[in-house]
Each structure stands twice: as C-alpha cells, then as structure tokens.
Amino acid sequence: MWNFSFPYKLKQVIDLCCQRNMLFTFDGKRYGPSLNIEKAFVAFVRGQSDEVGLRRSASRVPVSEGYVEFWLRFIGVREVVTFTLEHTWDGRAAI
C-alpha cells in the first residue's frame, strides 16, 4: 500500500491493460472475463503491523487485498492465493 492506497504506477498499469476486449468483455448487458487462468499468487508486503499501536495501520485496511482479488477474478482468474509479509522495516519479518 502507498499511504493507504495503491501505488499510482500499479493503478496505472491496471487501468492501461484492463481494457474491454483485452482483459474483459462487455456485450451491453453483462461483463465477462477474457482470460481463463486457474490460479494467481499475490504477495502483500507491509512495513509494520497492528502491534505498533496505530489506530489505522495498513494491516487493518484490507483495501489492497480486496481490490487486487476482485480485479484478478474480474479478468478471469479462478483462484487467488495471497501471502502477507509484515515488519519489513524493522527486521522482524517471519517467513
């Protein structure tokens, strides 16, 4: 996440490549996926976690996970597997 939102370059890539008849279809009534992919893996990396005592830390804001999973399913990924790694700033990351 980038200040509780997406890095603008990631959003730009999604906006540029997710075009009708490229990654999804629309017949005037219904949307449909253009891809047929069985599984995707997404890694989410955070600098800290809820332990630091912030009322609104990144790990409490599931915006990125929901958006990325929705988008992948929208374009035709049937299963989305995620992995979240926290504490990359302070060296306490458990792999």
Secondary structure, 3 states (H helix, E strand, C coil): CECCECCHHHHHHHHHHCCECCCEEECCCCEEECCCEEEEEEEEECCCCHHHCCCCCHHHCCHHHHHHHHHHHHHCEEEEEEEEECCCCCCCCCC
